[in-house]
Amino acid sequence: MEPQSFKPASVAAQALGWIDEKTRAISPGIQPATTYLRDEDNQFRSGRVYARADNPTFDQPEALLNHLEHGAGAALFSSGMAAATSVFLALKPGDHVVAPKVMYWALRHWLTGYATEWGLKIDLVDASDSAAIARAVQPGRTKLVWIETPANPTWVITDIAVAAEIAHRAGAILAVDSTTASPVLTQSIALGADIVMHSATKYLNGHSDVIAGALVTAKDNAFWQRIKSVRKNGGAVLGTFEAWLLLRGMRTLFVRVPAACRGAQKIAEYFSGHDRIEGVLYPGLPSAPGHAIAAKQMSGGFGGMLSLRIKGGEAAAIGVAARTQLWKRATSLGGVESLIEHRASAEGANSPAPADMLRLSVGIEDADDLIADLEQALVAK
Ligand SMILES: *Cc1c(COP(=O)(O)O)cnc(C)c1O
């Protein structure tokens, strides 16, 4: 199979069409060895020495993700947080970083706490406003601009191409947390990004049964090698079995993500103007502030994530979540099952989530069932 000649959905379904050479197996095996035999002359012609550095079970999922993101290299990590923090730890103490105020809360918490104590100089900005990013970068001093789009938990949009231009003009690189978009909807490297990050725990795996992360680079350069060294020497490597399971999940990515998008769009439209809903946060609504930019840089849908603001405030919102039956009250996102969560209480202090807001991760169930379940939960007392 020559992946370049097929559409991404075809390439993903067959995981690049790789066939196991020894067995002619259609699906890959798992190679759990931690160490590899040296040649008699003391060399490692296989190219592999020890599995913290080189794990053959990573090759296929990394190559597939790299293909889907148009990268020059990909690396799996033990979690999305391990992937993200490896980018920051590949910087040097004193380096200046611009990051969004609205972003995955645990990473924001780590940046303002640990990473700041470690020595990074971090400015958080409203990244839905390109001018705010431009004001925050310091030419020559800023090394990294980090964005997330659509951004947790209000799904605001950052213009990737404009952010890349701003970062590059200042001599910095642009990294994009593209977990919510997935490579199905957005290919950030084609838009100018230098690094793409995924919590593979979410859409890439898609079944809420693997914790994993991934990075893809636009260039195999010194910074990428430094990131790889953080993974190898910091030891943030994914388990072999998890890598295998992740590849299995990725094969259905192009069926799951469009299904989640269709459900989310239908739910967002249905609840817009609903008499018990204060507001719907979803970039697929023409009224959403970032809709035009989202339409430009996302294709095939606006993601499976949306948030609903419930009339009656925090207690009413928590009450609605309490009464859902099909929607499961749980954190996380990107799985085949729909999840609902009151984010303000989950995130605690400094959360950008309004108190009356429920975050919804739309799975692949029937959208009418999901709507009916929310309706009964909104109406019941
Ligand atoms: C879940 C998530 C992360 C962190 O990933 P883990 O796999 O949980 O470590 C980072 N960014 C986004 C947008 C996420 O949803």
The ligand as an SDF file (V2000), in Angstrom:
LIG
                    3D

 15 15  0  0  0  0  0  0  0  0999 V2000
   -7.0080   14.7020   28.4580 C   0  0  0  0  0  0  0  0  0  0  0  0
   -6.3030   15.8540   27.8470 C   0  0  0  0  0  0  0  0  0  0  0  0
   -4.9590   16.0850   28.0820 C   0  0  0  0  0  0  0  0  0  0  0  0
   -4.1400   15.2150   29.0130 C   0  0  0  0  0  0  0  0  0  0  0  0
   -4.0510   13.9170   28.5220 O   0  0  0  0  0  0  0  0  0  0  0  0
   -3.8640   12.6050   29.4590 P   0  0  0  0  0  0  0  0  0  0  0  0
   -3.8190   11.5130   28.4720 O   0  0  0  0  0  0  0  0  0  0  0  0
   -5.0590   12.5700   30.3810 O   0  0  0  0  0  0  0  0  0  0  0  0
   -2.6160   12.8050   30.2180 O   0  0  0  0  0  0  0  0  0  0  0  0
   -4.3590   17.1670   27.4600 C   0  0  0  0  0  0  0  0  0  0  0  0
   -5.0680   17.9820   26.6420 N   0  0  0  0  0  0  0  0  0  0  0  0
   -6.3690   17.7800   26.3930 C   0  0  0  0  0  0  0  0  0  0  0  0
   -7.0980   18.7080   25.4860 C   0  0  0  0  0  0  0  0  0  0  0  0
   -7.0390   16.7120   26.9930 C   0  0  0  0  0  0  0  0  0  0  0  0
   -8.3460   16.5330   26.7620 O   0  0  0  0  0  0  0  0  0  0  0  0
  1  2  1  0
  2  3  1  0
  2 14  2  0
  3  4  1  0
  3 10  2  0
  4  5  1  0
  5  6  1  0
  6  7  2  0
  6  8  1  0
  6  9  1  0
 10 11  1  0
 11 12  2  0
 12 13  1  0
 12 14  1  0
 14 15  1  0
M  END
$$$$
